[in-house]
Amino acid sequence: MSDEIKSGKDVIDEFFSEILNVEDVDQKTVEKLVELYGENKLTDSNIQNALDELKREALKPKKEQDNGED
């Protein structure tokens, strides 16, 4: 372990750079959180809106999802 003391920003940056490698997490959720962090938009309301959007997308009937991808 390094004796170097990291700043809070360094710790958070490291967390978000490594979170994509965590097993058994919802990839779309993690990608959205990383995206929001990268855009400096990681706020309660933006997180809630993004999660609501992902939930709506997941609940769409399969046929609607297929039509949206074409």
N, C-alpha and C positions, 0 to 999 in steps of 0.2 A: 504494500500500500504506500502511496506517495505521501510525503509530508507537505505537499503543496495544498494550500487552502484555496478552494474554488469559490468563486462568487456565486450568488444565488442564480444569476443569469446563466453562468456556466453549467451549473447543476441542471437547470431546466432545459437548456439546449441539449445537453447530453441525454437527458431523459427522453426528449422528443426524437432525438436521432436514433435511439435504441428501441423505442416502443414498437416499431414495426417488426422487430425480431422476436417479440414475445409470443410464445405459443398459446393457442387456445383463446385468442381474442377475436372479436369481430373485426375483420380487416377493413370494412367500409367505415366503421365507426372510428377506428384508429386513424385511417387516412384523413377523414374529415377533421379530426382534432389536430392532427399535424398540419393540415392545410390552414386551419384557423390560426394556429400558433404562428406559422410562417408569415401570415398576412397581418400579424399583430391585432387579430380580431378575436382572441380567446377570452370572451366575456360570457357571463352567465346567460344572457339573452341569446347571443349567437350560438352558444353550445346547445341550448334548449331548442332553438329553431332548427339547427342542423339535425339534431336527434329526431325531432318531429318529422322532418322531411325524410330521413332515412326510414323511419317507421312507416310513414305513408307509402313509400316506395315498396317496402317489404310486404305490405298488406294488399297491394294491388293484385288483382287477379293475374295469373300467368299470361293470359292473352294480351292484356293491356301492356304488360312489361315487354313482351315480344314485339308489339307494334311500335313501342317507343325506341327500340334499338335499331330498327330498319332505316 
